[in-house]
Amino acid sequence: MNRKVSLSAINEWLWQTTTQREVSKDLSDTKWDWLRTPRGLTAVIGFAFFVLFVAPVIVWFVDDGIGFVLLTMVAGVFVAWFLLRRAVRLVADAPDDALDERLIGIRNRIYLSAYRAIGGVLGLIATALLFWSIVEIRDGSPAATFSLTWPQANALLWFVFAQIMLMPSLTLAVGLRRRKVQL
C-alpha cells in the first residue's frame, strides 16, 4: 500500500460519520417521518439556527461559574446535529457507495452551498474583527488587544465547530423545507 492510499484511508476513517448500511436503513425508515413534515423541518431548522447563532451569544455574555450554560450549548449542538441528520435521512453524511447518482448530485450541491454559508459567516466575523482593530488603533492604542474569558473562548470554539458540523445537513433541510430538493 502506498502512502497516498493509506492517507486516503485514514481521511475516510476520520470523516466518515455513517456507513452504507446505516444510510440504506435510514432511507427506508419511517420512524423519523415526523421530522420530515413541514412543521417538523421548521422546528428542527429553528432549533439549529438557535444553537448556531443565539446560544453562542448567550454563552459569551453569561458566565455562570459552573459551566452549565456552556454544557447546555454543547449538548444542543449534538442534539441539533442528530435531529438534522435524521431529518435529511443521512444523505449529507453518506459515502458515495450508499447513494445513487441523483442523491450524490444533491449531496454535492448542498456541500457547495454549505461551504459558501460557512465562508460568509466566518467572513463577516473576520470583517468585524478587522473593523474593531482599526477603531482600537485609531483611538490611540499602539496595538489592538483582545482577551477572552473561558466561556467566551468556548462560545467561539463551539460556534465554529457547530457551523462545520451542522451546515451541510441544515442546508439540505432548508432545501427540503423550501421544496427545492426531494429525497
C-alpha positions in Angstrom: 0.0 0.0 0.0 1.5 3.3 -1.0 1.5 6.5 1.1 -1.3 8.2 -0.9 -3.7 5.3 -0.5 -3.0 5.0 3.3 -3.6 8.7 3.8 -6.8 8.5 1.8 -8.0 5.6 4.0 -7.1 7.5 7.2 -9.1 10.5 5.9 -12.1 8.3 5.1 -12.0 6.8 8.6 -11.7 10.2 10.3 -14.5 11.9 8.4 -17.0 9.2 7.6 -19.8 9.6 10.1 -22.1 7.0 8.7 -22.0 3.7 6.8 -23.7 2.3 3.8 -25.8 0.0 5.9 -27.0 2.9 8.1 -27.9 5.0 5.1 -29.8 2.2 3.4 -31.7 1.6 6.6 -32.5 5.3 7.1 -33.6 5.9 3.5 -36.4 3.4 4.1 -37.0 4.0 7.8 -40.3 5.7 8.7 -39.5 6.1 12.4 -38.4 9.7 12.0 -41.0 10.8 9.5 -42.4 13.3 11.9 -39.2 15.3 11.5 -39.6 15.3 7.7 -43.0 17.1 7.7 -43.1 20.8 7.0 -43.7 21.5 10.7 -41.0 19.1 11.9 -38.5 20.6 9.5 -39.4 24.1 10.6 -38.9 23.1 14.2 -35.5 21.4 13.6 -34.3 24.3 11.4 -35.3 26.8 14.0 -33.6 24.8 16.8 -30.5 24.6 14.7 -30.4 28.3 14.0 -30.9 29.0 17.7 -28.0 26.7 18.5 -25.8 28.2 15.8 -26.4 31.9 16.4 -28.2 32.6 19.7 -26.6 30.0 22.0 -23.0 31.3 21.4 -24.2 34.8 22.3 -25.8 33.6 25.5 -22.6 31.7 26.4 -20.5 34.7 25.5 -22.3 37.1 27.9 -23.5 34.7 30.7 -20.8 33.3 33.0 -22.5 31.0 35.5 -19.2 29.9 37.1 -20.1 26.2 36.9 -20.3 25.8 33.1 -23.9 24.7 33.0 -24.8 27.2 30.2 -21.8 26.1 28.1 -22.7 22.4 28.6 -26.2 23.1 27.6 -25.0 24.7 24.4 -22.6 21.8 23.6 -25.5 19.3 24.2 -27.7 21.5 22.0 -25.1 21.3 19.2 -25.1 17.5 19.3 -28.9 17.2 19.6 -29.3 19.6 16.6 -26.7 17.5 14.6 -28.6 14.3 15.4 -32.0 15.7 14.5 -30.8 17.3 11.3 -29.2 14.1 10.2 -32.4 12.1 10.8 -34.5 14.8 9.1 -32.4 14.6 5.9 -32.0 10.8 6.0 -28.2 10.9 6.5 -27.8 12.0 2.8 -25.5 14.9 3.7 -23.0 12.5 5.5 -23.4 9.4 3.3 -20.4 7.9 1.4 -20.7 7.6 -2.4 -21.4 3.9 -2.2 -24.6 4.3 -0.3 -26.2 6.8 -2.7 -27.5 6.7 -6.2 -26.4 9.3 -8.8 -29.3 11.7 -8.1 -28.6 11.7 -4.3 -24.8 12.1 -4.9 -25.6 15.2 -7.0 -27.9 16.6 -4.3 -25.3 16.0 -1.6 -22.5 17.6 -3.6 -24.7 20.7 -4.3 -25.6 21.1 -0.6 -21.9 20.9 0.3 -21.1 23.7 -2.1 -24.0 25.8 -0.5 -22.8 24.9 3.0 -19.3 25.8 2.2 -20.5 29.2 0.9 -22.6 29.7 4.0 -19.7 28.9 6.4 -17.5 31.2 4.3 -20.0 34.0 4.6 -20.4 33.7 8.3 -16.7 33.4 9.0 -16.0 36.3 6.5 -18.4 38.5 8.5 -16.7 37.7 11.7 -13.2 38.4 10.2 -14.6 41.7 8.8 -16.0 42.7 12.2 -12.7 41.9 13.9 -10.8 44.0 11.3 -13.1 47.0 11.8 -12.8 46.6 15.6 -9.0 46.6 15.4 -9.0 49.7 13.1 -11.1 51.5 15.6 -8.9 50.5 18.5 -5.7 51.5 16.8 -7.2 54.9 15.7 -8.2 55.6 19.3 -4.6 55.7 20.2 -3.9 52.2 21.3 -0.5 51.0 19.9 -1.9 47.6 19.2 -5.3 46.1 19.5 -5.6 43.5 22.2 -8.3 41.0 22.7 -8.8 39.0 25.8 -11.3 36.2 26.3 -12.7 34.6 29.3 -13.1 30.8 29.4 -16.8 30.9 28.5 -16.1 33.3 25.6 -13.3 31.1 24.2 -15.7 28.1 24.4 -18.5 30.1 22.8 -16.2 31.0 19.9 -14.9 27.5 19.6 -18.3 25.8 19.7 -19.7 28.4 17.3 -17.2 27.5 14.6 -17.4 23.7 15.4 -21.2 23.9 15.2 -21.0 25.7 11.8 -18.8 22.9 10.4 -21.0 20.1 11.9 -24.5 21.4 11.2 -24.2 23.4 8.0 -24.4 20.6 5.4 -27.4 18.9 7.0 -29.0 22.3 7.7 -28.6 23.4 4.1 -30.3 20.2 2.9 -33.1 20.6 5.5 -33.7 24.2 4.3 -33.8 23.0 0.7 -36.3 20.3 1.7 -38.4 22.8 3.6 -38.5 25.1 0.6 -39.3 22.1 -1.6 -36.3 22.8 -3.8 -35.0 19.3 -3.0 -36.8 16.0 -2.9 -35.2 12.9 -1.3 
